[in-house]
């Protein structure tokens, strides 16, 4: 009698797992994408493939993003990292086939291969899943409204201008 219960439990477990997608079980529906910057506290905005803002935060940030654009459809995101005084950086995050998806051949069967993982988006993974961006300082340039004064870093001047520089003093 006990052996019959064990066999029923094993068969039930195999049936349940055969109805699920392998990638859905192992990897879930959404993918965590970690975004850091040096310096930190940069604004980070995530846009979907249609250019619609999905989420915004400050670095360091951790987002859970959808892996697909629909049934059997990839997706991509544009990550914009910006901080005052630094050049704005854009990083593209794309979906690619998830290796666990092929586990359906053994564990998930046709239902996992053709229905569950494609419908949940788990057949895809996102890459890169970690972004650690070093921000580059932006050139300093100030133009007064009347156009009289422009201040630039010496390193940002064209070579022809460097020889014509004259020191400015506070003395009158």
PyMOL commands that set and color helices and strands:
alter all, ss='L'
color gray80, all
select helices_A, chain A and resi 2-18+22-27+99-105+109-120+154-156+159-162
alter helices_A, ss='H'
color red, helices_A
select strands_A, chain A and resi 30-38+43-47+53-58+61-66+76-82+89-97+124-127+130-134+141-143+150-152
alter strands_A, ss='S'
color yellow, strands_A
deselect
rebuild
show_as cartoon
